[in-house]
Amino acid sequence: MFYLKRILLSCLGGFFVGGVTASDAVAALSMAEINSIARQTTVLIAPALTPPLRQDLDNNRNNPLNAQGVWNPGSGVIIAKDGRKYYVLTVAHNFLQRHLDTKDYWPDSKGLPYYGIRTGDGEIHVVKNVDDGRGCPLRGEPHLQALLRFGCRDRFVPGTDTVDRGNGRDDIKGIDIAIITFESDNNYPVATVGDASQVQPGDTVYISGWPDPEKELDPTTGKCRGRVARRQRRLAWGPVTAKVNPDPQNWGYSIFYTDNTRAGMSGGPVFDSNGRVVGTHGMGSTSKPSCGASPNTSSPAESGGDTSTVAATNLDLNTLRRQFSSSQNVNFFMELISRYHFSLPLQNQPPDGRMIQACLLPVQEIASNSGVVEFDATTDAFEDAKDVVEDIYKLYSFKLENLLRDEPSGGSGSLLLGDEDEPQNKPPRSICP
């Protein structure tokens, strides 16, 4: 399955070989291999479904025009590890300001919000004290804490910085990048950071994330799908159609590609053909209708057009946003953390071959019922049947008393927060059975 050259380069890491770095010379991976990396490093992010937040969701589900940002599961990628602390790169709009500062949502934690990060092994990791206290629009300098935001999301009077959660429009202020941190004794794989400057129009990129079917229209009724408990991670791919310089006026988005993504994949990694993260997906084309979305470019509605790469090179920014998905540029992210002197142990060596093999799906296991092989490039997307949440509402209804007593969460996996009977140095765990 692996070329000898690739295995040797993985072992050599970042050393120079004949004047060329190993990261530059590594062979392109197959879609199955990239999906293996994605499965192990992509996470699902959402606030805990406390009773008040669940009631808010239930009250608004049948009124989608008023349901912007009621409960918004998103995606992310494990980008660094320091001891038992893991750093997840994602987008700022996955964290609604109303969830961070509305104390009524969090009655059992003295008004402090807590989120859950679901890793590839099915475990939920609770992140407490998520509120960074900076409000929206952001105030003061960013700090590397449980949640680090370079932008924020709230409901504003259009064209202003005035918050109006009753009649305002869902919008993003600042750069749509964030880092959320969780702790675990488990040894999780970390994604390799690539060089986005090497990605050119026409190159194929791969986007991994957790779609939210409730944000999509039912094709038979033209209405919102309603409650959908089962979720399945998706790998989408397509050609890069254009690149622009990152600009805060555009929330930092700079890489555009054919739109095969879906709502909920915001924050998920964008991989190059070598399996390295070159961007963070966060915005679908604005031309595709989505359930309850207001007609504005900051809506995290996903998917859209099918314009050719050649035609896209001369399009203006508004046209690009209308026709294509877009992502943050990982080089811009590294520039931001350098600007504020944040030290993150990023991984820049080629993805390890042993890690890839650990979750590699044989082709015969991923064939669709129609007989079409899902990793055929003509399909442009793959729903990973091995990476599924059967009931996302049960998974995220972990109770605070379990958290305080260091007991397992109510999710599909076990979550232990400092149980004295647990060994402090666990061996590396296998994410894929």
C-alpha positions as CSV (number, residue, x, y, z in Angstrom):
1,M,0.0,0.0,0.0
2,F,2.9,2.4,0.8
3,Y,5.8,3.2,-1.5
4,L,9.2,2.5,-0.1
5,K,10.2,6.0,-0.8
6,R,7.3,7.3,1.3
7,I,8.2,5.1,4.3
8,L,11.9,6.1,4.2
9,L,10.9,9.8,4.0
10,S,8.6,9.4,7.0
11,C,11.4,7.9,9.0
12,L,13.8,10.7,7.9
13,G,11.3,13.4,9.0
14,G,12.6,16.9,8.2
15,F,16.2,16.1,7.5
16,F,17.7,17.2,4.2
17,V,18.0,14.5,1.6
18,G,20.1,15.5,-1.4
19,G,19.3,19.2,-0.8
20,V,15.6,18.7,-0.7
21,T,13.6,18.5,2.5
22,A,11.7,15.3,3.1
23,S,8.5,17.2,3.5
24,D,9.0,18.6,0.0
25,A,9.9,15.2,-1.5
26,V,7.2,13.0,0.1
27,A,5.0,11.2,-2.4
28,A,1.3,12.1,-2.8
29,L,-1.1,10.0,-0.8
30,S,-4.2,8.2,-2.0
31,M,-7.6,9.4,-0.9
32,A,-7.9,6.4,1.4
33,E,-4.7,7.3,3.1
34,I,-5.7,10.9,3.5
35,N,-9.0,9.7,5.0
36,S,-7.1,7.7,7.5
37,I,-5.2,10.8,8.7
38,A,-8.5,12.8,8.7
39,R,-10.3,10.2,10.8
40,Q,-7.7,10.3,13.5
41,T,-7.2,14.0,13.7
42,T,-10.6,15.5,12.9
43,V,-12.8,16.3,15.9
44,L,-16.4,17.3,16.5
45,I,-16.9,20.4,18.7
46,A,-20.2,21.6,20.4
47,P,-21.4,23.1,23.6
48,A,-22.9,20.7,26.1
49,L,-26.6,20.3,25.7
50,T,-27.8,21.5,29.1
51,P,-31.5,21.4,29.7
52,P,-31.9,25.2,29.0
53,L,-29.9,24.9,25.8
54,R,-31.9,21.8,24.7
55,Q,-35.1,23.7,25.4
56,D,-33.9,26.6,23.3
57,L,-33.1,24.2,20.5
58,D,-36.5,22.5,20.7
59,N,-38.4,25.8,20.8
60,N,-36.7,27.1,17.7
61,R,-36.3,24.0,15.6
62,N,-39.7,24.5,13.9
63,N,-39.0,28.2,13.3
64,P,-35.7,28.2,11.3
65,L,-35.8,31.9,10.5
66,N,-35.4,32.6,14.2
67,A,-33.1,29.7,14.9
68,Q,-29.8,31.1,13.8
69,G,-27.1,29.8,16.1
70,V,-29.3,27.9,18.5
71,W,-26.9,24.9,18.8
72,N,-24.2,24.6,16.2
73,P,-21.9,21.5,16.2
74,G,-18.7,22.2,14.3
75,S,-15.4,20.6,13.4
76,G,-11.8,21.0,14.1
77,V,-8.4,19.3,13.8
78,I,-5.8,18.4,16.4
79,I,-2.9,20.6,15.4
80,A,-0.4,20.3,18.4
81,K,0.2,18.4,21.6
82,D,2.1,19.5,24.7
83,G,2.2,16.8,27.4
84,R,-1.4,15.9,28.0
85,K,-2.7,19.1,26.5
86,Y,-4.1,19.0,22.9
87,Y,-4.7,22.1,20.7
88,V,-7.5,22.0,18.2
89,L,-7.5,24.4,15.2
90,T,-10.9,25.5,14.2
91,V,-12.9,28.6,13.2
92,A,-14.2,31.3,15.6
93,H,-17.7,31.2,14.3
94,N,-18.2,27.7,15.9
95,F,-18.4,29.5,19.3
96,L,-21.5,31.7,19.4
97,Q,-21.1,34.7,21.8
98,R,-24.6,34.0,23.2
99,H,-23.4,30.6,24.3
100,L,-20.3,32.1,26.0
101,D,-22.0,34.9,27.9
102,T,-25.6,33.8,28.6
103,K,-25.3,32.4,32.1
104,D,-28.9,31.0,32.0
105,Y,-27.7,28.2,29.7
106,W,-25.3,26.9,32.4
107,P,-27.3,26.7,35.7
108,D,-25.3,23.8,37.0
109,S,-21.9,25.3,36.5
110,K,-22.5,28.8,38.0
111,G,-23.0,30.3,34.6
112,L,-19.7,29.0,33.1
113,P,-20.0,27.4,29.6
114,Y,-18.5,24.0,28.9
115,Y,-18.0,22.3,25.6
116,G,-17.3,18.7,24.4
117,I,-14.7,17.6,21.9
118,R,-15.3,14.3,20.4
119,T,-12.1,12.6,19.2
120,G,-11.8,9.8,16.6
121,D,-12.0,7.1,19.3
122,G,-15.6,8.2,20.2
123,E,-14.6,9.8,23.5
124,I,-16.0,13.2,24.6
125,H,-13.5,15.5,26.3
126,V,-15.0,18.3,28.4
127,V,-13.5,21.8,28.1
128,K,-14.5,24.0,31.0
129,N,-14.2,27.8,31.4
130,V,-14.5,28.3,27.7
131,D,-15.5,32.0,27.9
132,D,-12.5,34.1,27.2
133,G,-14.2,37.2,28.5
134,R,-13.5,39.3,25.4
135,G,-17.0,39.7,24.2
136,C,-18.0,40.4,20.5
137,P,-16.5,42.4,18.8
138,L,-13.4,41.2,20.6
139,R,-11.8,43.4,23.3
140,G,-8.2,43.4,24.3
141,E,-5.3,41.1,23.3
142,P,-5.8,37.3,22.8
143,H,-4.4,34.9,25.3
144,L,-3.6,31.2,25.0
145,Q,-6.2,29.7,27.2
146,A,-9.1,27.2,26.9
147,L,-10.4,29.1,24.0
148,L,-8.3,31.5,21.9
149,R,-10.3,33.5,19.3
150,F,-9.1,35.9,16.6
151,G,-12.7,36.6,15.7
152,C,-16.2,36.2,17.1
153,R,-19.8,35.6,16.1
154,D,-22.9,37.3,17.3
155,R,-26.1,38.9,15.9
156,F,-25.5,42.5,14.8
157,V,-27.5,45.4,13.3
158,P,-26.3,45.1,9.6
159,G,-23.3,47.3,8.8
160,T,-22.6,48.1,12.5
161,D,-20.9,46.6,15.6
162,T,-24.2,46.9,17.6
163,V,-25.4,43.6,18.9
164,D,-29.1,42.9,18.6
165,R,-29.9,39.3,19.4
166,G,-33.6,39.8,18.8
167,N,-33.6,41.3,15.3
168,G,-29.9,41.3,14.3
169,R,-28.2,39.4,11.6
170,D,-25.8,36.6,12.3
171,D,-22.3,37.9,11.5
172,I,-18.6,37.4,12.1
173,K,-16.3,40.1,13.4
174,G,-12.5,39.8,13.0
175,I,-10.5,36.9,11.7
176,D,-12.4,33.6,11.7
177,I,-9.8,31.5,13.4
178,A,-9.8,29.9,16.9
179,I,-7.9,27.3,19.0
180,I,-9.7,25.3,21.6
181,T,-7.7,23.1,24.1
182,F,-8.5,19.9,25.8
183,E,-6.6,17.6,28.1
184,S,-6.3,13.8,28.0
185,D,-3.9,11.0,29.0
186,N,-4.7,9.3,25.7
187,N,-2.0,9.5,23.0
188,Y,-3.8,11.0,20.0
189,P,-2.3,11.6,16.6
190,V,-1.5,15.1,15.6
191,A,-2.0,16.5,12.1
192,T,1.1,17.6,10.1
193,V,1.1,21.3,9.2
194,G,1.9,22.0,5.5
195,D,2.8,25.1,3.5
196,A,-0.2,26.7,1.9
197,S,2.0,28.8,-0.4
198,Q,2.8,25.6,-2.3
199,V,-0.9,24.9,-3.0
200,Q,-1.8,26.3,-6.5
201,P,-5.0,26.6,-8.5
202,G,-5.8,23.2,-10.0
203,D,-4.3,21.2,-7.1
204,T,-6.7,18.9,-5.3
205,V,-7.5,19.5,-1.6
206,Y,-9.3,17.3,0.8
207,I,-11.7,18.6,3.5
208,S,-12.8,16.6,6.5
209,G,-15.6,17.5,8.9
210,W,-18.9,16.6,10.6
211,P,-21.9,17.7,8.5
212,D,-25.0,18.9,10.3
213,P,-28.0,17.5,8.3
214,E,-30.4,19.8,10.2
215,K,-29.0,22.8,8.4
216,E,-29.9,21.4,5.1
217,L,-33.2,21.5,3.2
218,D,-35.2,18.3,2.7
219,P,-35.2,17.9,-1.1
220,T,-38.7,16.4,-1.1
221,T,-40.4,19.1,1.1
222,G,-38.2,22.1,0.6
223,K,-38.2,22.5,4.4
224,C,-35.7,21.9,7.2
225,R,-35.0,18.3,7.8
226,G,-35.9,18.6,11.5
227,R,-34.2,16.5,14.2
228,V,-31.4,14.3,12.8
229,A,-29.5,12.5,15.6
230,R,-27.1,10.4,13.5
231,R,-24.0,12.1,12.2
232,Q,-21.3,10.8,9.9
233,R,-17.9,12.3,9.2
234,R,-17.4,13.4,5.5
235,L,-14.3,13.7,3.4
236,A,-14.8,15.9,0.4
237,W,-12.3,16.9,-2.3
238,G,-12.0,19.1,-5.3
239,P,-9.6,21.4,-7.1
240,V,-8.3,24.7,-5.8
241,T,-10.0,27.4,-7.9
242,A,-8.3,30.6,-6.6
243,K,-6.2,32.1,-3.9
244,V,-6.2,35.6,-2.5
245,N,-4.2,37.3,0.2
246,P,-5.7,36.9,3.7
247,D,-7.6,40.0,4.7
248,P,-9.5,40.7,8.0
249,Q,-12.2,42.4,5.9
250,N,-12.8,38.9,4.4
251,W,-12.5,37.3,7.8
252,G,-9.1,35.9,6.7
253,Y,-10.5,33.5,4.0
254,S,-8.0,33.1,1.2
255,I,-8.2,29.6,-0.4
256,F,-11.1,28.8,-2.7
257,Y,-12.1,25.3,-4.0
258,T,-14.9,23.5,-5.6
259,D,-17.7,23.2,-3.1
260,N,-18.4,19.6,-2.1
261,T,-18.7,20.4,1.6
262,R,-21.8,20.6,3.9
263,A,-23.0,22.6,6.8
264,G,-21.3,21.6,10.0
265,M,-17.9,21.0,8.4
266,S,-16.7,24.5,9.4
267,G,-13.4,24.3,11.3
268,G,-12.4,21.0,9.7
269,P,-9.0,20.5,8.2
270,V,-8.1,21.1,4.6
271,F,-5.4,18.7,3.5
272,D,-3.0,18.9,0.5
273,S,-2.2,15.8,-1.5
274,N,0.5,14.8,1.0
275,G,-1.9,14.7,3.9
276,R,-0.7,18.0,5.5
277,V,-3.0,20.7,6.8
278,V,-2.9,23.7,4.6
279,G,-6.1,25.4,5.7
280,T,-9.2,25.4,7.9
281,H,-12.5,25.1,6.1
282,G,-15.1,27.6,7.3
283,M,-17.3,28.9,4.5
284,G,-19.4,27.3,1.8
285,S,-20.5,29.0,-1.3
286,T,-23.3,31.4,-0.7
287,S,-25.3,30.3,-3.8
288,K,-26.6,27.1,-2.2
289,P,-29.7,27.5,-0.1
290,S,-29.5,26.2,3.5
291,C,-32.1,25.7,6.2
292,G,-32.9,28.9,8.0
293,A,-29.8,30.8,6.7
294,S,-30.1,34.5,6.3
295,P,-28.8,35.9,3.0
296,N,-25.4,37.1,4.1
297,T,-21.9,36.0,3.3
298,S,-20.9,35.2,6.9
299,S,-23.5,32.4,7.2
300,P,-21.8,29.1,7.7
301,A,-24.0,27.5,5.0
302,E,-22.0,25.0,3.0
303,S,-21.6,23.8,-0.6
304,G,-22.5,25.3,-4.0
305,G,-21.3,25.9,-7.5
306,D,-19.3,24.1,-10.1
307,T,-17.3,26.7,-12.0
308,S,-14.1,25.6,-13.7
309,T,-10.7,26.4,-12.3
310,V,-9.6,28.4,-15.3
311,A,-12.7,30.6,-15.2
312,A,-12.2,31.2,-11.5
313,T,-8.8,32.8,-11.8
314,N,-10.2,36.2,-13.0
315,L,-13.2,36.3,-10.7
316,D,-13.7,39.1,-8.1
317,L,-13.9,38.2,-4.4
318,N,-17.7,38.4,-4.1
319,T,-18.1,36.0,-7.1
320,L,-15.6,33.6,-5.6
321,R,-17.6,33.5,-2.3
322,R,-20.8,32.9,-4.2
323,Q,-19.5,30.0,-6.3
324,F,-16.9,28.3,-4.1
325,S,-16.1,27.0,-0.6
326,S,-13.2,28.7,1.1
327,S,-10.8,28.2,4.0
328,Q,-8.3,30.0,6.1
329,N,-4.6,29.7,5.2
330,V,-2.5,27.8,7.6
331,N,0.5,30.1,6.9
332,F,-1.7,33.0,8.0
333,F,-2.6,31.1,11.2
334,M,1.1,30.6,12.0
335,E,1.7,34.3,11.3
336,L,-1.0,35.2,13.9
337,I,0.3,32.9,16.6
338,S,3.8,34.2,16.0
339,R,2.6,37.8,16.1
340,Y,1.3,37.3,19.6
341,H,4.2,35.1,20.7
342,F,2.2,31.9,21.2
343,S,4.4,28.8,21.2
344,L,2.7,25.7,19.9
345,P,4.6,22.5,19.2
346,L,3.4,22.1,15.6
347,Q,4.2,19.0,13.7
348,N,5.9,19.6,10.3
349,Q,7.3,16.2,9.5
350,P,5.5,14.0,6.9
351,P,2.5,12.0,8.3
352,D,3.8,8.8,9.8
353,G,3.2,5.7,7.7
354,R,2.3,3.5,10.7
355,M,-0.3,6.0,11.8
356,I,-1.8,6.0,8.3
357,Q,-2.0,2.2,8.2
358,A,-3.7,2.1,11.5
359,C,-7.0,3.5,10.1
360,L,-6.7,2.6,6.5
361,L,-10.0,1.3,5.0
362,P,-9.7,-1.4,2.3
363,V,-11.5,-0.4,-0.8
364,Q,-14.0,-3.2,-0.6
365,E,-15.2,-1.9,2.8
366,I,-16.1,1.5,1.4
367,A,-18.1,0.6,-1.7
368,S,-21.5,2.1,-1.9
369,N,-24.7,0.0,-2.3
370,S,-24.9,1.1,-5.9
371,G,-21.5,-0.6,-6.5
372,V,-19.7,2.6,-7.0
373,V,-16.4,2.8,-5.1
374,E,-16.7,5.8,-2.8
375,F,-13.1,6.7,-3.3
376,D,-13.5,7.0,-7.0
377,A,-12.5,10.6,-7.8
378,T,-15.8,11.2,-9.7
379,T,-17.8,11.1,-6.5
380,D,-16.0,14.1,-4.9
381,A,-17.0,13.0,-1.4
382,F,-17.0,10.1,1.0
383,E,-19.2,9.5,4.1
384,D,-17.0,7.5,6.4
385,A,-19.2,4.6,7.7
386,K,-16.5,3.8,10.2
387,D,-16.7,7.3,11.9
388,V,-20.2,7.7,13.1
389,V,-22.1,9.2,16.0
390,E,-25.4,7.4,16.4
391,D,-27.1,10.0,18.5
392,I,-25.4,13.4,18.8
393,Y,-28.0,14.6,21.3
394,K,-27.2,11.7,23.7
395,L,-23.5,12.2,23.2
396,Y,-23.5,15.9,24.1
397,S,-26.0,15.6,27.1
398,F,-23.2,14.8,29.5
399,K,-24.2,15.9,33.0
400,L,-22.2,18.3,35.2
401,E,-22.4,16.0,38.2
402,N,-20.5,13.4,36.2
403,L,-17.9,16.0,35.3
404,L,-17.4,17.1,38.9
405,R,-17.2,13.5,40.2
406,D,-14.7,12.6,37.4
407,E,-17.0,9.9,36.1
408,P,-17.5,8.8,32.5
409,S,-19.6,11.1,30.4
410,G,-23.0,10.2,29.0
411,G,-21.4,9.8,25.6
412,S,-20.3,6.8,23.6
413,G,-16.9,6.7,25.1
414,S,-15.5,7.1,28.6
415,L,-14.2,10.4,29.9
416,L,-12.1,10.5,33.0
417,L,-10.9,13.8,34.4
418,G,-8.1,13.0,36.8
419,D,-9.4,9.8,38.5
420,E,-6.8,8.9,41.1
421,D,-7.1,5.2,40.2
422,E,-6.2,5.8,36.6
423,P,-2.6,5.5,35.5
424,Q,-1.0,8.8,34.6
425,N,1.0,7.5,31.7
426,K,-1.2,5.4,29.4
427,P,0.2,3.6,26.4
428,P,-0.8,4.9,23.0
429,R,-4.3,4.0,22.2
430,S,-5.7,2.6,19.0
431,I,-8.3,4.9,17.6
432,C,-9.4,2.5,14.9
433,P,-10.5,-1.0,15.9
